[in-house]
């Protein structure tokens, strides 16, 4: 595909592109989607540090933030990308994603990983199998920095069933 660039005409990183450019025709048949709710977006505001009072005012709800709220938890929101704000060398960080199959009722997706050197990325399970009556699946992505350089390291996990390529970009900030 075409390389996306930023305003400086350099190759854009995942923070600058998000999930990338949309293909309207392919968007009509995405294969997998990442279900999120308005509550997930309100949790994001809690994790980011907004007060419950402000969130209730914005959402016109009686919403309650979880007892434990921190920026680290933002990575747990079921979004089709992964951003880890801080990962120390040799520490493990695992995130879970849930997907819904909106393609063929009998589909098997296999994971492939594109990761920078020094960052160990693992996906469990390696295959997502859908059949009649089974539309939901979950998978874990774990990250361990062995020799990755400090700062943001970028890569992706792609699920492919022979027809659909569902790409999840990740950005992992190595802090020490």
MARBA-3410 file (N, C-alpha, C, O; in Angstrom, 1 decimal):
176
0.8,-1.2,0.0,0.0,0.0,0.0,0.9,1.3,0.0,2.1,1.2,0.1 ~ 0.2,2.3,-0.1,0.8,3.6,-0.2,1.3,4.0,1.2,0.7,3.7,2.2 ~ 2.5,4.7,1.3,3.0,5.1,2.6,2.4,6.4,3.0,2.4,7.4,2.2 ~ 1.8,6.5,4.2,1.2,7.7,4.7,2.3,8.6,5.2,3.3,8.1,5.8 ~ 2.2,9.9,5.0,3.2,10.9,5.5,2.6,11.8,6.4,1.4,12.0,6.5
3.4,12.5,7.3,2.9,13.5,8.2,3.1,14.9,7.6,3.5,15.0,6.4 ~ 2.9,15.9,8.3,3.0,17.3,7.8,4.4,17.7,7.4,4.6,18.7,6.7 ~ 5.4,16.9,7.9,6.8,17.2,7.5,7.2,16.4,6.3,8.4,16.4,5.9 ~ 6.3,15.6,5.7,6.5,14.8,4.5,7.4,13.6,4.9,7.9,12.9,4.0 ~ 7.5,13.3,6.2,8.2,12.0,6.6,7.2,10.9,6.7,6.0,11.2,6.8
7.6,9.7,6.8,6.7,8.6,7.0,6.0,8.8,8.3,6.6,9.0,9.3 ~ 4.7,8.6,8.3,3.9,8.8,9.5,4.0,7.6,10.4,4.0,6.5,9.9 ~ 4.1,7.9,11.7,4.0,6.8,12.7,2.6,6.5,13.1,1.7,7.3,12.8 ~ 2.3,5.4,13.8,0.9,5.1,14.2,0.2,6.1,15.0,-1.0,6.2,14.9 ~ 1.0,6.9,15.8,0.3,8.0,16.5,-0.3,9.1,15.5,-1.3,9.7,15.8
0.4,9.2,14.4,0.0,10.2,13.4,-1.1,9.7,12.4,-1.9,10.4,11.9 ~ -1.1,8.3,12.2,-2.1,7.8,11.3,-3.3,7.1,11.9,-4.3,6.9,11.2 ~ -3.2,6.7,13.2,-4.3,6.0,13.8,-4.3,4.6,13.1,-3.3,4.0,13.0 ~ -5.5,4.2,12.8,-5.7,2.9,12.1,-5.4,3.0,10.6,-5.4,2.0,9.9 ~ -5.1,4.2,10.1,-4.7,4.3,8.7,-5.8,4.9,7.9,-6.8,5.4,8.4
-5.7,4.9,6.6,-6.7,5.4,5.7,-7.8,4.4,5.5,-7.5,3.2,5.5 ~ -9.0,4.9,5.4,-10.1,3.9,5.3,-10.3,3.6,3.8,-10.2,4.5,2.9 ~ -10.7,2.4,3.5,-11.1,2.0,2.2,-12.6,1.8,2.3,-13.1,0.8,2.8 ~ -13.4,2.7,1.7,-14.9,2.7,1.9,-15.5,1.3,1.5,-16.4,0.8,2.1 ~ -15.0,0.7,0.4,-15.5,-0.5,-0.1,-15.2,-1.7,0.9,-16.0,-2.5,1.3
-13.9,-1.7,1.4,-13.5,-2.7,2.3,-14.2,-2.5,3.7,-14.4,-3.5,4.4 ~ -14.5,-1.3,4.0,-15.1,-1.0,5.3,-16.6,-1.6,5.4,-17.1,-1.8,6.5 ~ -17.2,-1.9,4.2,-18.5,-2.5,4.2,-18.4,-3.9,4.6,-19.5,-4.5,5.0 ~ -17.3,-4.6,4.5,-17.1,-6.0,4.9,-15.8,-6.1,5.6,-14.8,-6.7,5.1 ~ -15.8,-5.6,6.9,-14.5,-5.6,7.7,-14.0,-6.9,8.2,-12.8,-7.1,8.5
-14.9,-7.9,8.3,-14.5,-9.2,8.8,-14.6,-9.2,10.3,-15.5,-10.0,10.9 ~ -13.8,-8.5,11.0,-13.9,-8.4,12.5,-14.1,-6.9,12.9,-13.6,-6.0,12.3 ~ -14.9,-6.7,14.0,-15.0,-5.4,14.6,-14.7,-5.5,16.1,-14.8,-6.6,16.7 ~ -14.4,-4.4,16.7,-14.0,-4.3,18.1,-15.2,-3.6,18.8,-15.2,-2.4,18.8 ~ -16.1,-4.4,19.5,-17.2,-3.7,20.1,-16.8,-2.8,21.3,-16.0,-3.2,22.1
-17.3,-1.6,21.3,-17.1,-0.7,22.4,-18.4,-0.1,22.7,-19.3,0.0,21.9 ~ -18.5,0.4,23.9,-19.8,1.1,24.4,-19.5,2.5,24.8,-18.3,2.9,24.9 ~ -20.5,3.3,25.0,-20.3,4.6,25.5,-19.7,4.6,26.9,-19.0,5.5,27.2 ~ -20.0,3.5,27.6,-19.4,3.4,29.0,-17.9,3.3,28.8,-17.1,3.8,29.7 ~ -17.4,2.6,27.8,-15.9,2.4,27.6,-15.3,3.8,27.4,-14.2,4.1,28.0
-16.0,4.7,26.7,-15.5,6.0,26.5,-15.5,6.9,27.8,-14.6,7.7,28.0 ~ -16.5,6.6,28.6,-16.5,7.3,29.9,-15.4,6.8,30.8,-14.8,7.5,31.6 ~ -15.1,5.5,30.7,-14.0,4.9,31.5,-12.7,5.6,31.1,-11.8,5.9,31.9 ~ -12.6,5.8,29.8,-11.4,6.4,29.3,-11.2,7.8,30.0,-10.0,8.1,30.4 ~ -12.2,8.5,30.1,-12.1,9.8,30.8,-11.7,9.7,32.3,-10.9,10.5,32.8
-12.3,8.6,32.9,-11.9,8.4,34.3,-10.4,8.0,34.4,-9.6,8.6,35.2 ~ -9.9,7.1,33.5,-8.5,6.7,33.5,-7.6,7.9,33.3,-6.5,8.0,33.8 ~ -8.1,8.8,32.4,-7.3,9.9,32.0,-7.2,11.0,33.1,-6.4,11.9,33.1 ~ -8.1,10.9,34.1,-8.1,11.8,35.2,-9.2,12.8,35.4,-9.2,13.6,36.3 ~ -10.2,12.7,34.5,-11.4,13.6,34.7,-12.1,13.2,36.0,-12.2,12.0,36.3
-12.7,14.1,36.6,-13.5,13.8,37.8,-14.8,13.2,37.5,-15.4,13.5,36.4 ~ -15.4,12.4,38.4,-16.7,11.8,38.2,-17.7,12.9,38.0,-18.6,12.7,37.1 ~ -17.6,14.0,38.7,-18.6,15.1,38.6,-18.6,15.7,37.1,-19.6,15.9,36.6 ~ -17.4,15.9,36.6,-17.3,16.4,35.2,-17.9,15.4,34.2,-18.5,15.8,33.2 ~ -17.5,14.1,34.4,-18.0,13.1,33.5,-19.5,13.0,33.5,-20.2,12.9,32.5
-20.1,13.1,34.7,-21.6,13.1,34.8,-22.2,14.3,34.1,-23.2,14.1,33.5 ~ -21.6,15.4,34.3,-22.1,16.6,33.7,-22.0,16.5,32.1,-23.0,16.9,31.5 ~ -20.9,16.0,31.6,-20.8,15.8,30.1,-21.7,14.8,29.6,-22.3,15.0,28.5 ~ -21.9,13.7,30.3,-22.7,12.6,29.8,-24.2,12.6,30.2,-25.0,11.8,29.7 ~ -24.5,13.5,31.1,-25.9,13.5,31.6,-26.3,12.2,32.2,-27.5,11.7,31.9
-25.4,11.5,32.9,-25.7,10.2,33.5,-25.3,10.2,34.9,-24.7,11.1,35.4 ~ -25.6,9.1,35.6,-25.2,8.9,37.0,-23.9,8.0,37.0,-23.8,7.2,37.9 ~ -23.1,8.1,36.0,-21.9,7.3,35.8,-21.0,7.3,37.0,-20.8,8.4,37.7 ~ -20.4,6.2,37.4,-19.4,6.1,38.5,-18.1,5.5,37.9,-18.1,4.5,37.2 ~ -17.1,6.2,38.2,-15.7,5.7,37.8,-15.4,4.5,38.6,-15.8,4.3,39.7
-14.6,3.6,38.0,-14.1,2.4,38.8,-13.3,2.9,40.0,-12.7,4.0,40.0 ~ -13.2,2.1,41.1,-12.5,2.4,42.3,-11.0,2.7,41.9,-10.4,3.6,42.5 ~ -10.5,1.9,41.0,-9.1,2.0,40.6,-9.1,2.6,39.2,-9.6,2.0,38.2 ~ -8.6,3.8,39.1,-8.5,4.5,37.8,-7.1,5.1,37.6,-6.6,5.8,38.5 ~ -6.4,4.7,36.5,-5.1,5.3,36.2,-4.9,5.3,34.7,-5.5,4.5,34.0
-4.0,6.1,34.3,-3.7,6.2,32.8,-3.3,4.8,32.3,-3.5,4.5,31.1 ~ -2.6,4.0,33.1,-2.2,2.6,32.7,-3.4,1.8,32.1,-3.2,1.0,31.3 ~ -4.6,2.0,32.7,-5.7,1.3,32.3,-6.3,1.6,31.0,-7.1,0.9,30.4 ~ -5.9,2.8,30.4,-6.4,3.2,29.1,-6.1,2.1,28.1,-7.0,1.8,27.2 ~ -5.0,1.4,28.2,-4.6,0.3,27.2,-5.6,-0.8,27.2,-5.7,-1.6,26.3
-6.4,-0.9,28.3,-7.4,-2.0,28.4,-8.7,-1.8,27.7,-9.5,-2.7,27.5 ~ -8.9,-0.6,27.2,-10.2,-0.3,26.5,-10.1,-1.0,25.1,-9.1,-1.0,24.4 ~ -11.3,-1.6,24.8,-11.3,-2.5,23.6,-11.3,-1.7,22.3,-12.4,-1.5,21.6 ~ -10.2,-1.1,22.0,-10.0,-0.3,20.8,-9.2,-1.0,19.7,-8.4,-1.9,20.1 ~ -9.4,-0.8,18.4,-8.6,-1.5,17.4,-7.2,-1.0,17.2,-6.6,-1.2,16.2
-6.6,-0.5,18.3,-5.1,-0.2,18.3,-4.7,-0.4,19.8,-5.6,-0.5,20.7 ~ -3.4,-0.4,20.0,-2.9,-0.6,21.4,-1.8,0.4,21.6,-0.9,0.6,20.8 ~ -1.9,1.1,22.7,-0.9,2.1,23.1,-0.5,1.8,24.5,-1.4,1.8,25.4 ~ 0.7,1.6,24.8,1.2,1.3,26.1,2.1,2.6,26.5,3.2,2.7,25.9 ~ 1.7,3.4,27.4,2.4,4.6,27.7,3.7,4.4,28.4,4.6,5.2,28.2
3.9,3.3,29.2,5.2,3.1,29.9,5.4,1.6,30.0,4.5,0.9,30.6 ~ 6.5,1.1,29.5,6.9,-0.3,29.7,8.4,-0.3,30.0,9.2,0.2,29.2 ~ 8.7,-0.8,31.2,10.1,-0.9,31.6,10.8,-2.1,31.0,10.1,-3.1,30.7 ~ 12.1,-2.0,30.8,12.8,-3.2,30.2,12.6,-4.4,31.1,12.5,-4.4,32.3 ~ 12.4,-5.6,30.4,12.2,-6.9,31.0,10.9,-7.0,31.8,10.7,-8.0,32.6
10.0,-6.1,31.7,8.7,-6.2,32.3,7.6,-6.6,31.3,7.8,-6.3,30.1 ~ 6.6,-7.4,31.7,5.6,-7.9,30.9,4.4,-7.0,31.0,4.0,-6.5,32.1 ~ 3.8,-6.7,29.8,2.5,-6.0,29.8,1.6,-6.7,28.9,1.9,-7.0,27.7 ~ 0.4,-7.1,29.4,-0.6,-7.9,28.6,-1.9,-7.1,28.4,-2.4,-6.5,29.4 ~ -2.4,-7.0,27.2,-3.7,-6.4,27.0,-4.6,-7.4,26.3,-4.2,-8.3,25.6
-5.9,-7.3,26.6,-6.9,-8.2,26.0,-7.8,-7.4,25.0,-8.2,-6.3,25.3 ~ -8.1,-8.0,23.9,-9.0,-7.4,23.0,-10.1,-8.4,22.7,-9.9,-9.7,22.7 ~ -11.3,-7.9,22.4,-12.5,-8.7,22.1,-12.9,-8.3,20.7,-13.0,-7.1,20.4 ~ -13.2,-9.3,19.9,-13.7,-9.0,18.5,-15.0,-9.8,18.2,-15.3,-10.8,18.8 ~ -15.7,-9.2,17.3,-17.0,-9.8,16.8,-16.8,-10.1,15.3,-16.4,-9.2,14.6
-17.1,-11.3,14.9,-17.0,-11.7,13.5,-18.3,-11.2,12.8,-19.4,-11.6,13.2 ~ -18.1,-10.3,11.9,-19.2,-9.9,11.1,-19.1,-10.3,9.6,-19.8,-9.9,8.7 ~ -18.2,-11.3,9.4,-18.0,-11.8,8.1,-18.6,-13.2,8.0,-19.7,-13.4,8.6 ~ -18.0,-14.1,7.2,-18.5,-15.5,7.0,-18.6,-16.1,8.4,-17.8,-16.0,9.3 ~ -19.8,-16.9,8.6,-20.0,-17.5,9.8,-19.0,-18.6,10.1,-18.8,-19.0,11.3
-18.3,-19.2,9.1,-17.3,-20.2,9.3,-16.0,-19.6,8.8,-15.6,-19.6,7.7 ~ -15.2,-19.0,9.8,-14.0,-18.4,9.4,-12.9,-18.7,10.5,-13.2,-18.8,11.7 ~ -11.7,-18.8,10.0,-10.5,-19.0,10.9,-9.5,-17.9,10.6,-9.1,-17.8,9.4 ~ -9.2,-17.1,11.6,-8.2,-16.0,11.4,-6.9,-16.4,12.1,-6.9,-17.0,13.2 ~ -5.8,-16.2,11.4,-4.5,-16.5,11.9,-3.8,-15.1,12.2,-3.9,-14.2,11.4
-3.0,-15.1,13.3,-2.3,-13.9,13.6,-0.9,-13.8,13.0,-0.2,-14.9,13.0 ~ -0.5,-12.7,12.6,0.9,-12.4,12.2,1.3,-11.2,12.9,0.5,-10.2,13.1 ~ 2.6,-11.1,13.3,3.1,-10.0,14.1,4.2,-9.3,13.4,5.1,-10.0,12.9 ~ 4.2,-8.0,13.4,5.3,-7.2,12.9,5.7,-6.4,14.1,5.0,-5.5,14.6 ~ 6.9,-6.7,14.6,7.4,-6.0,15.8,8.9,-5.5,15.6,9.6,-6.2,14.8
9.2,-4.4,16.2,10.6,-4.0,16.0,11.6,-4.9,16.8,11.2,-5.5,17.8 ~ 12.8,-4.9,16.4,13.8,-5.6,17.1,13.9,-5.3,18.6,13.8,-4.1,19.0 ~ 14.1,-6.3,19.5,14.2,-6.0,20.9,12.9,-6.0,21.7,12.9,-5.9,22.9 ~ 11.8,-6.0,21.0,10.5,-6.0,21.6,9.8,-7.3,21.3,9.5,-7.6,20.1 ~ 9.6,-8.1,22.3,9.0,-9.4,22.1,7.5,-9.2,22.2,7.0,-8.7,23.2
6.8,-9.6,21.2,5.3,-9.5,21.1,4.7,-10.9,20.9,5.2,-11.7,20.0 ~ 3.7,-11.3,21.7,3.1,-12.6,21.6,1.6,-12.4,21.6,1.1,-11.6,22.3 ~ 1.0,-13.2,20.7,-0.5,-13.2,20.7,-1.0,-14.6,21.0,-0.5,-15.6,20.5 ~ -2.0,-14.7,22.0,-2.6,-15.9,22.4,-4.1,-15.7,22.4,-4.6,-14.8,23.0 ~ -4.8,-16.6,21.7,-4.4,-17.7,20.8,-3.9,-17.1,19.5,-4.1,-16.0,19.2
-3.2,-18.0,18.8,-2.7,-17.6,17.4,-3.7,-17.7,16.4,-3.6,-17.2,15.3 ~ -4.8,-18.4,16.7,-5.9,-18.6,15.7,-7.2,-18.3,16.4,-7.5,-18.6,17.6 ~ -8.1,-17.6,15.7,-9.5,-17.3,16.1,-10.4,-18.1,15.2,-10.4,-17.9,14.0 ~ -11.2,-19.0,15.8,-12.1,-19.9,15.0,-13.5,-19.5,15.2,-14.0,-19.5,16.4 ~ -14.2,-19.2,14.2,-15.6,-18.9,14.3,-16.4,-19.9,13.5,-16.0,-20.4,12.5
-17.6,-20.2,14.0,-18.5,-21.1,13.3,-19.9,-20.7,13.6,-20.1,-19.7,14.4 ~ -20.9,-21.3,13.0,-22.3,-20.9,13.1,-22.6,-20.8,14.6,-22.4,-21.7,15.4 ~ -23.2,-19.6,15.0,-23.5,-19.4,16.4,-22.4,-18.9,17.3,-22.6,-18.6,18.5 ~ -21.2,-18.8,16.7,-20.1,-18.3,17.5,-19.5,-17.0,16.8,-18.9,-17.1,15.8 ~ -19.9,-15.9,17.4,-19.5,-14.6,16.7,-18.4,-13.8,17.5,-17.8,-12.9,17.0
-18.2,-14.2,18.8,-17.3,-13.4,19.6,-16.0,-14.2,20.0,-16.1,-15.4,20.1 ~ -14.9,-13.5,20.1,-13.7,-14.1,20.5,-12.8,-13.1,21.2,-13.0,-11.9,21.0 ~ -11.9,-13.6,22.0,-10.9,-12.7,22.7,-9.5,-13.2,22.4,-9.3,-14.4,22.2 ~ -8.6,-12.3,22.5,-7.2,-12.6,22.4,-6.4,-11.7,23.3,-6.8,-10.6,23.6 ~ -5.2,-12.2,23.7,-4.3,-11.4,24.5,-3.0,-11.1,23.6,-2.6,-11.9,22.9
-2.5,-9.9,23.8,-1.3,-9.5,23.2,-0.3,-9.1,24.4,-0.7,-8.2,25.2 ~ 0.8,-9.7,24.4,1.8,-9.4,25.5,3.0,-8.8,24.9,3.4,-9.1,23.8 ~ 3.6,-7.9,25.7,4.8,-7.2,25.3,5.9,-7.3,26.3,5.6,-7.1,27.5 ~ 7.1,-7.6,25.9,8.2,-7.6,26.8,9.4,-6.9,26.1,9.7,-7.3,25.0 ~ 9.9,-5.9,26.7,11.1,-5.2,26.1,12.4,-5.9,26.5,12.7,-5.9,27.7
13.1,-6.4,25.6,14.4,-7.0,25.9,15.5,-6.0,25.6,16.2,-5.6,26.5 ~ 15.6,-5.7,24.3,16.7,-4.7,23.9,16.1,-3.6,23.1,16.8,-2.9,22.3 ~ 14.8,-3.3,23.2,14.2,-2.3,22.4,14.7,-0.9,22.9,14.9,-0.7,24.1 ~ 14.9,0.0,21.9,15.4,1.3,22.3,14.3,2.1,23.2,13.1,1.9,23.0 ~ 14.8,3.0,24.0,13.9,3.9,24.8,13.0,4.7,23.8,13.4,5.0,22.7
11.9,5.1,24.3,10.9,5.8,23.4,9.9,4.9,22.8,9.8,3.7,23.1 ~ 9.1,5.4,21.9,8.1,4.6,21.3,8.6,3.7,20.2,9.4,4.0,19.4 ~ 8.1,2.4,20.3,8.4,1.4,19.4,7.1,1.0,18.7,6.1,0.8,19.5 ~ 7.0,0.8,17.4,5.8,0.6,16.7,5.8,-0.7,16.0,6.8,-1.2,15.6 ~ 4.6,-1.3,15.8,4.4,-2.5,15.1,2.9,-2.8,14.9,2.1,-1.9,15.1
2.6,-4.0,14.5,1.2,-4.4,14.3,1.0,-5.9,14.5,1.9,-6.7,14.4 ~ -0.3,-6.2,14.8,-0.8,-7.6,14.8,-1.8,-7.6,13.7,-2.7,-6.7,13.7 ~ -1.8,-8.5,12.8,-2.8,-8.6,11.7,-3.4,-10.0,11.8,-2.8,-11.0,11.8 ~ -4.8,-10.0,11.8,-5.6,-11.2,11.7,-6.0,-11.4,10.3,-6.6,-10.4,9.7 ~ -5.8,-12.6,9.7,-6.1,-12.8,8.3,-6.9,-14.1,8.1,-6.5,-15.1,8.7
-8.0,-14.1,7.4,-8.8,-15.3,7.2,-8.8,-15.7,5.7,-9.6,-16.6,5.3 ~ -7.9,-15.2,4.9,-7.9,-15.5,3.5,-8.6,-14.4,2.7,-8.4,-14.3,1.5 ~ -9.4,-13.7,3.3,-10.2,-12.6,2.6,-10.0,-11.3,3.3,-9.8,-10.2,2.7 ~ -10.1,-11.3,4.6,-10.0,-10.0,5.4,-8.7,-9.9,6.2,-8.2,-10.9,6.7 ~ -8.1,-8.8,6.1,-6.8,-8.5,6.9,-7.2,-7.4,7.9,-7.5,-6.3,7.5
-7.2,-7.8,9.2,-7.6,-6.9,10.3,-6.4,-6.5,11.0,-5.8,-7.4,11.8 ~ -5.9,-5.3,10.9,-4.7,-4.8,11.4,-4.9,-4.0,12.7,-5.7,-3.1,12.7 ~ -4.1,-4.4,13.8,-4.1,-3.6,15.0,-2.7,-3.1,15.2,-1.8,-3.8,15.4 ~ -2.6,-1.7,15.1,-1.3,-1.1,15.2,-1.0,-1.0,16.7,-1.9,-0.8,17.5 ~ 0.3,-1.0,17.1,0.6,-0.8,18.5,1.8,0.2,18.6,2.6,0.3,17.7
1.8,0.9,19.7,2.8,1.9,20.1,3.2,1.6,21.5,2.3,1.6,22.4 ~ 4.4,1.2,21.8,4.9,0.8,23.1,6.0,1.8,23.5,7.1,1.8,22.9 ~ 5.8,2.5,24.6,6.9,3.5,25.0,7.8,2.8,26.1,7.3,2.5,27.2 ~ 9.0,2.5,25.7,10.0,1.9,26.5,10.6,3.0,27.4,11.2,4.0,26.9 ~ 10.5,2.9,28.7,10.9,4.0,29.6,12.3,3.8,30.3,12.9,4.8,30.6
12.8,2.6,30.4,14.1,2.4,31.0,14.6,1.0,30.7,15.7,0.7,31.1
END
